[in-house]
Each structure stands twice: as structure tokens, then as C-alpha cells.
Amino acid sequence: MYVAFADLVAEAPPTPTGDWRARARRFATDRVLPLAESIDRSDRIPPDVIRQLAVERFTALGLPPEWGGQPGDTAALSGVLEELAAASAAVAVTLAVHLSVCASPIARWGTDAQRAAWIPSLARGDRIGAFGLTEPGAGSDTAALRSRYASTPDGFVLDGSKTFTSNAATAGLLLVFATSDPTRGSHGISAFLVPGGTPGFSVTQRFDKLGLRGSETTELRLEGVRLPADSLLGPEGSGLKVALSALEGGRVGIASCALGVARAAFEEMRRAVRADDADWKRTLLARAYVELAAARALVDRAALRRDRGEPYALEASAAKLGASRAAVSIASAGLDVAGPEGARSGALAERLLRDARVFPIVEGTTEIQELILARRLLEGERAPTA
């Protein structure tokens, strides 16, 4: 987004951490929910919704205050994303990508000069962030990237393509990963900050998806993209480390979005089931309650460990896996309860199931989360009871 929101944002007072969820719930109810169906039908989020996210300071949540961010921990962001996703998963995912896998990595890995250059505009919502990692043929195998970069006397030049990239069509800044030499595997990968509109950068197509409609998912092309030396995020060759750390935080964010969809599906089912309904309907409601509670516990645990500064990769994968499964299971049961009326195009139960079905794929598939969990558990990772 290139429209400056600075004047509007300046009017918003700081928000105490404990108020973030309540603020997000009001915003979701008043501003997002009335537009949720049209966002899904048009596959577009109105620019005013993004502008209002910035006015409410959601685009600054958890970023360093010295560079224009708003105080707030992972638990606060998780609550915001859940509330937004319960109204529109597309809006929540757009914010999650902006913060978790673009702005936050800059705060962690950037130099002070990079933070000063980029975080204020990201926090104000002047620029929306995107994350360019996945490539055709290199989805979950990060070390198999084929996008190339080469050093030049005054910086770098990038060539290649990315696919399934969220927020890229309207992004003001993209975090993009490329390798100096594919034969070097993970050791050749570096991370770059690419401003939207840079010559040689283009969005070649926008995918028409089953769910999360409104959240941009695009294919990118990089053709001779020239970048200055200070576009490198982190040391050269540390790109895989940057990507994996971003994805850990991103999985907590996406799990929070899935939790919001699961909650919305549960609430819709609860409205539909009556005390004198058939046993199978009441049983589905009971199962959904347990699944939702279990998913919430996983997400809360991952957020807590991250906020304590403790290792949380295992918990992040467990939260992503559990919340995604819960969203699909509860939304599917909700459609069963709703019956033919719920299956029609435009029905809430139908939209929630389409949105839910995308979560086991994005930010690392279910199978990848299972492999991560198994590897860490077999390597002697702590038992998930502490």
C-alpha cells in the first residue's frame, strides 16, 4: 500500500497490551464482519479495511516502539488475529503475513539503519509486507531454491520466480530469498528486502483460490532486480536461518487465524443445534467444543513460550497442526449440522469450510509439521507437559 496513513495513525493513542483482543473484537464486529461475504465473493479486501487496521495500530503490534511500533507480545497478536479471523480469515491472514514474516524479521535481523528505514512505514501501514520464499518445485524444501542472486559492485541482482506469495500484489516491501549457488544448498541462501515497484519485479498472476479469498496469493517474477548493498537482511548466507525463524513465528500467527475460523464455525454450529435435536447433532457439538479447547491450548502454549524467550519451534508446529485440523473438523461438522441450506454459495457454513480447508496447506503443510514434530521429539526435545 502506497497511500500514506501517517496523519490518521498519529491520532490513535497507545493501547495497553491487555486491551488488544477487546479492541480487535470491536473492530472485527463493526468493520470487518459486515464486509466478510463481499470480501469472499470479490476476492478483494477494500483498501479502507487495510487503512483502518493501520489507524487502530494493528499493523504496528509487537514492533519496536523506538521505530514506531506498538507494545504487545505474541499473546496479544494471537488474540487480535483470532478475533479478525472469526470475522474474515482473509483480513487476519493479510495482517499475520505483514507482521510475522516481514516486519518482525526486520526487527530481529535488521541493522539499526534498516529498522529505521522500513519499520516506521510498515508500522503505520504505509507499506504492507510480503514474504517470498516458496518456488515451483521448492515448496517445503527451502534449501532447494533456484532463484539466484549475484553480487555487483554496488549491491546485488536477483533473478527467478516465487509462487503462492501472500500480499505481494499490493505490498510495499517484500522479504525475498535467493541463492548464490544452488549447489551450496542452505549455505548459499540469503534474504533481501525488495521494495514494491522495483524495476524487474512483477506479479505475473493472482491465484483464484478455494478459500481465504481476499488474501492475495500470487506468482512473482524477478528479472534483473538490482538492489543496493543494504538490501541484504542478516549476514550473507544466513537466509535459511532468517526464513526458518520467521516461519516459527508465522506458524503461531497462522494457527491463531485457524483458531478464529474454528471458533466461528463452532459458534455457528452452537446457534444451529437445539436441545431437542437428534443425538448426532448434539454429539458433533460436544466434539467440536473439545477440539476447539485443545487447539486454543496449543496456540496459547506456543505464544507463552515465545513471550518467555524459550524455544518454541515444537509448540509452533503443534499449534499450526492442531488448530488447522480443528478448523477443518469443526467447519465440516458445522456444514453437516447446517444441511443443504449451509452448503449453498454464500452461506456462512460453506465459507468457513472453504477457509478452513486452506490452513493445513499454508505456512508448512500438515505433513511438514508432523515431520518437524517427529524429528524434534526423537531428538530428545522436551516433553510437551512442562
Secondary structure, DSSP 8 states (H G I E B T S, - for coil): --S--HHHHHTS----GGGHHHHHHHHIIIIIGGGHHHHHHHT---HHHHHHHHHTTGGGBTS-GGGT-B---HHHHHHHHHHHHHH-HHHHHHHHHHIIIIIHHHHHHS-HHHHHHHHHHHHHTSS-EEEE--BTTBSS-GGG---EEEEETTEEEEEEEEEEEETGGG-SEEEEEEES-GGGGGGGEEEEEEETT-TTEEEEEE---SSSTTS-EEEEEEEEEEEEGGGEESSTT-HHHHHHHHHHHHHHHHHHHHHHHHHHHHHHHHHH--TTS-HHHHHHHHHHHHHHHHHHHHHHHHHHHHHTT---HHHHHHHHHHHHHHHHHHHHHHHHHHTHHHHSTT-HHHHHHHHHHHTTTTTS-HHHHHHHHHHHHHTT---TT-
